[in-house]
Amino acid sequence: MKPLVSIIVPIYQTEKYLPRCLDSLQRQSLPNIEILLIDDGSPDKCGEICNEYAAKDERFKVFHQKHAGTSAARNLGIRKATSNYLMFADSDDWVHEDYCKDAYECAINNNADVVKFGFQRVKNHRLFGLQYKEINALSEGYKTREELIDHLVKTGSPSCDKLYRKSLFNTVNFPEGYTYEDVILYKVIYNAKCIYSLNEILYYYYSRPGSTVTLRNPKVLSDRFEMCFRQLQDLASWKVLSPERIDVELRRLSLFYCICKRKDISDPHYLFSMKTLLNKETTLENFVSWKRKILFLLFKYCPPLFELICNIFTKRC
């Protein structure tokens, strides 16, 4: 019988956390699912662990590929999926036992192409153990694509807190070779005709030390700027967000990049960001939070102090 939901799990160097993730998927209350484990050439024992789960539970399907990155692994999972609905999980995270059931039933009952649900960001504090922070900024009910895209732009919402109709990916692929791949979800949302927000926490996002993305990695930072800049260009041409909102987001992105790069005049993204911030039209109103307003003032009128704060910030990342 055709599965109701396909869960795609890209896997690379998460041997320590993988069993917790797969155990949570194995406990799903929706029985008729398939779990696509994409071993992205992981050099540890992840491939063996995947094979062990597949040998015991036929819902697990394992695919091994040469290391090509998260985007390539997800794209392979999309091609191999046989259900009409897709979900994504990262191999160091875990999910609620009703993760599939509640999202799928919500999609069916509301004829939704996308179901957005809440998640919790989990950090392992060295003194206080696991700490949970709830992230669920959207209220329950139907949402327009403009509302959800606005939410994506504000929060950088990940791919793992949603269920998608598979056909939405017919013309959209995750960008291979880039590390900040979740940004392209605005294209998927733009294709959706019906979106529903489910006010439940179904996903647990584990922020672990040494995770894939760190702001000290030049490629990650460059990828993030490029993907976010393309996003703003598309949203401007599609008229999904107002020109004023696009300008605000561009300046916020530029300030973030200047903080991370710190006077790196060899970087074209840095030079572009610096010119954007020094533009005469850039004012305090372009920054919502008081922290960013202070940083902008320091950038413009007290560069040495701005530089000091940037150094402290990037060392913590």
Secondary structure, DSSP 8 states (H G I E B T S, - for coil): ---SEEEEEEESS-TTTHHHHHHHHHT-S--SEEEEEEE---SSSHHHHHHHHHHH-TTEEEEE--S--HHHHHHHHHHH--SSEEEE--TT-EE-TTHHHHHHHHHHHHT-SEEEEEEEEEEEETTTEEEEEEE--S-SEEE-HHHHHHHHHHH---GGGEEEEGGGGSS----TT-S-GGGGHHHHHHH-S-EEEEEEEEEEEEE-TT-S--TT-HHHHHHHHHHHHHHHHHHHHHTSS-HHHHHHHHHHHHHHHHHHH-S-TT-HHHHHHHHHHHSTT--GGG--SHHHHHHHHHHHH-HHHHHHHHHHHHHH-
